[in-house]
Amino acid sequence: MKEKILSIISLVTIFVPLTMLFVWKPTAANATAIAIGYGVFIVASFLYALFLFLKKQQRDIYVKVGLGVNAFYLLGILFMVIIPRLF
């Protein structure tokens, strides 16, 4: 039962970054802080799902989807925000 709850938490965390579409406004004074906060949450969600997958050996569909979507979010941040600023 405990493993199921931990897996569902990793799945629910993939929907939180989508709320940024409703909260973030580019012209707001705190837009950068909001974007950084969501980025930190995405990294924490990815690490949590990776921990469940590797250390706890939970290989159910919830953890796999959570890990995959959070990896997609991280790659999006990497290729759309971090790499363009390096050049």
WODA-V176199 format. One line per field, one symbol per residue. ss: DSSP state (@ for helix, = for strand, . for the rest). psi: psi as a letter, one per 30 degrees, with the letter a starting at -180 (. if undefined). burial: I if it has 16 or more other C-alpha atoms within 10 Angstrom, else O. A space follows every 10 residues. Layout:
# WODA-V176199
ss: ???
psi: ???
burial: ???
This chain:
# WODA-V176199
ss: .@@@@@@@@@ @@@@@@@@@@ @@@....... @@@@@@@@@@ @@@@@@@@@@ @@@@...... @@@@@@@@@@ @@@@@@@@@@ @@@@@@.
psi: eeeeeeeeef eefffeffff ffekkfflfg eeeeeeeeee eeeeeeeeee eeeeefhjgl eeeeeeeeee eeeeeeeeff eeefff.
burial: OOOOOIIOII IOIIOOIOOO OOOOOOOOOO OOOIIOOIIO IIOOIIIIII OIIOOOOIOO OIIIIIIIII IOIIOOOOOO OOOOOOO
